[in-house]
Amino acid sequence: MSVQSAAADVDVDLRQLFASLARNWLRIGLVVLLATGLAFAFASLATRHYKAETQVEIAPRESIYTRPASNNNDTDKPILDEQGVATQVQIISSNEILKQVSQKLGLEKLPEFNEALDMSALSRALVLVGLKSDPMEIPTEERVLKKMHEKLNVYGVEKTRIIAIEFSSEDPKLAAAIPDAIAAAYIAGQGAAKLESNSAAADFLAPEIADLQRQVKDAEAKVAAYRAQSDLLMGGNNSVLATQQLSELSSELSKVRANRAAAEATADGVRRALQNGGSLDAVPEVLSSDLIQRLRERQVELRSNIADLSTTLLGNHPRIRALKSQLSDLDAQIRSEAQKIMKGLLMQAETAKARENQLVADVNTLKAASAQAGEQQVDLDALQRDATAKRQQLELYLTNYREAASRQDRNYLPVDARIASKASVPSEAYFPKVGPIVGAAFAASLLIMAIVTLLRELFSGRAMRPASGSRFERIDEVAMPHVAQTPAAKPFVRPEPAVFQEAVIHQELPEPAHEADAEPYAAAMQAMAEAPDAVAMPATAATEQTVVEPEPARSTLGEIDIERAAEKLIASGAARAIFVSPEGDEAAASAILVAREVADAGLRVLLLDLTASGAASRPMLDSGLFPGITNLLASEAQFSDVIHADLYSDCHVIPVGTADPVRAMRAADRLPIIMQSLTTAYDLVVVECGPADAQGIGRLTGDATEVFLSMLEADDEVTQAAVKLIENGYPDLTLVTPLGHEPPGNPVPGRRTAAA
């Protein structure tokens, strides 16, 4: 059940809330001491467990001198990544390795790993009744492996290639021996795996090498036979002879063509010089002729002589004329010699052309031969490539086979792992730690008890106070009678004796508690008997000196006070108490006070307010804004939403609510069901009905129901209401008044002593 409070109505009184810790210090201390003692006993009597750790490093163990030649360039590559280390962790914790360790250390003979060896009487009893499985039904090997898995913890150290192997045991020596044995078995297993892989490689390579040797021999024989068959003779530069000859002839043809072209050009230049009468000195071939050079020298000499003689002789002098005639003959000889040179050049050009034609024919012949040799060379190259590939594969297989055979013969199989740190025998148990366990139990129990105490105080409503600035419509306080100076009673006219006899219930005064009160009690009884028209209240002794102080005088109809009403409900074991208040809201205080009185006696009490104005619930909640019975009837809330705690007692209350009353009354037929549910959950359900009649409270009654009529003054209105209820089926009606009620002892801080 929840306590629902709106921030606009009530606030949490933190002083009152935390003061509950001081009030309940004894209970909190006892619970904390009990929990701490139990934790200390558990930590002291629990079986000691020891833990040891072995570390395995995953690193290459191959020496640089024994590493295969093919792996010399892979030294910088990581041996394992994160997934690889995780894989090795799973291998270390595999059943295969744990089986080897179990067999080596004989763990199946130890009760710690084989529960069936030393079963307690309690375990055997649980097995017999079927509350525990029989360990004998599980094979011994599986039992041991299960226990080893529970005690084993294998993990990779973050950002390293270190694998830690932790194991816990009741025996410290065994806790250190098992992880070392697991690490040794793992390394031995890795070596065995490498040996198996190496042997498999050697067994595979031996027949493959023999087959490749035969294939290489056949391929090379095919190459030699094809070369001989195709007449593919090899020349210089590792090329076919026809191709080499074609290249040489092509070079010679180019030279011949160049010489022919040069001879033709020179002859043509000499011809043009002779025909046009030009100078022959510009032609290099003419100048390079020895005869022409001597004629030119003679020509120069004659010209020099003519020039010398012309200074003394005239031009017609016979000597000068003879020299000029010689000079003309020299020019004719030079031109004649140039023509001979031209004819020689033309002859040379024709010879070169004939040689060119011959070379062209030879080149064409070699072209066809070279093309055929090229086609044959393609086939030959294919055969050579096949033979080369098989030869390379054979050489690789031979290298690997020699390495595998040498490692197998020498039994050299380095494993890529080593034990970096062996486990040491632990001297202290890791469980149980007495100090931390006791401290944790003390802190946890203290915290839990503090929370429980605070929640109990909060849900009970004792830690709630009206919010500052809230404006609640208060219920007027019950008017208390004035104190009279004399014990005179206010007379009133009684109804007919027969009717009044049924209406006045429990009119006897309480028995005197002391002998000093016996005389006033007898006088009061006699006064009531002698004065049927007026009843006066007896005087009581106020002090030990038997000084009698006058009490307020009021008329009675035999009503009882709040304490006697609560005692009657408790003694009768009533489940329902129906209160009718014909005088209106002020008389509703009786229901509130009775409910609180019964709740203070230790019973679970709920007050249901069925008044139109909420006269019973407002003084208990200091607000009329909470959901209540109308919301429950209108299906707008549940029980947990409408049940609230009285702010001033341990009583619970269901207010009128905030739903539409017309809509809620359409579901009035649900009231009996609601009452039945409430009586099941509470010891007593108090219902304040206001000025209701007998028909109105018919839906609320049931088994173990007490009906009360709350009154403030003994007037005709109250008398008539009582008579009508008695006549309509409620002969056991009880009248109760809140006047003169005072809570026993000092009031609890934070609670009020009045209903308002």
PyMOL commands that set and color helices and strands:
alter all, ss='L'
color gray80, all
select helices_A, chain A and resi 14-23+25-45+69-74+82-92+95-105+107-109+115-117+121-129+135-137+140-151+172-229+236-238+241-276+280-282+284-287+290-309+318-410+434-460+497-503+515-530+562-572+585-600+618-621+629-633+639-642+661-665+668-681+716-727
alter helices_A, ss='H'
color red, helices_A
select strands_A, chain A and resi 10-12+50-57+152-156+162-169+418-421+464-466+540-541+548-549+576-580+605-609+644-645+652-654+684-688+705-710+734-736
alter strands_A, ss='S'
color yellow, strands_A
deselect
rebuild
show_as cartoon
